[in-house]
């Protein structure tokens, strides 16, 4: 009889923890989004300081400054106006 209560308690605890796991996962995805955006901003600063221009596209930062972006989870908006004007950069979770 005690074993049934233990198993039932364990299953109840497991069911209650699933929503918490989803909340943690979503928080982790958001944290990674923010970190990607910050890494791009740092790479822009470094590129401008070292080379004297802002790159025309994101691929330049990926190829030369080690930016890693999970294209399955995130979209990056990267808009340039000119080589001496800082690009507008935003990172979005896919599906948002």
N, C-alpha and C positions, 0 to 999 in steps of 0.2 A: 504494500500500500504506500509506503514511504517513497518507493522508487517512482511510482506514478506521479506523486506530488513533485518530486525533483525534476522529472522529465517535463511535466506541465509547466513548472516554473522556468525551466531552461528555455522551453519553446516560447513562452510569453516574453521573456527577456530578449530573446532573439528577434521576435516580431517588433518589439518596441525599439530595438536598436537600429533597424533598417532605415527609418526616416532620418535618424541622426547621421548615419553613414552617408546618405544622399546629400545632406546639408554640408557635411565636411568635404565631400567631393566637389560640390558646386563652389565652395569657398576656395578650394585648391585651384580650380580652373580659373577663377577670377584673379587669384594671386599671381598665377602664371601669366595671365593677360597683362596685368600691370607690370610685371617684371620684363616682359618682352618689350612693352612700350618704353620703359625706362632704359633698357639696353639699346634700343634704337636711338633714343635721344643722346645717350652717352657716345654712341658711335658717330652720330652727327657732329657732336662737339669735337671729338677727336679728329675726325676727317677734316673739318674746317680748320682746326688748329695746325694740323700737319701738312695739309695739301692746299689750303686756301680757298676751298670751294665746298659747296654742298653737292652731293651726288644727284644726278638727274633721275635716278631710279633706285629702288630698294635693293635690286640685285647687286649693285656696286658695294653696298654695305655688307650684304651676305657673303660676297666673294672675297672682300678685302678686310673686313673687320669682324668676322666670325659670328655674325648674327644668325641665330637658329630660330626658325619659326615652324611650328607644327601646322602645316597647311590643312590638315584634316580637322583641326579644332578652331583655327583663327583665320580671320581675314585682316589684311593690313591696308589701310587707306594711306597712300603716300602721294602727296601733291606738291609739285615744285613750280615755282614761278621763274626762278633764275638761279644761277650758280652762287650768287652772293646773298640770296634771301633764304632764310631757314624754311625747309619744307614743312608742310602741315602733315602730321603723322597721327593716326589713331589706329588702335588695334581692337578688333571686335571678335567676340566669340561667335562662331558660326551658329546660325539659327536664331540669333538675336535681331 
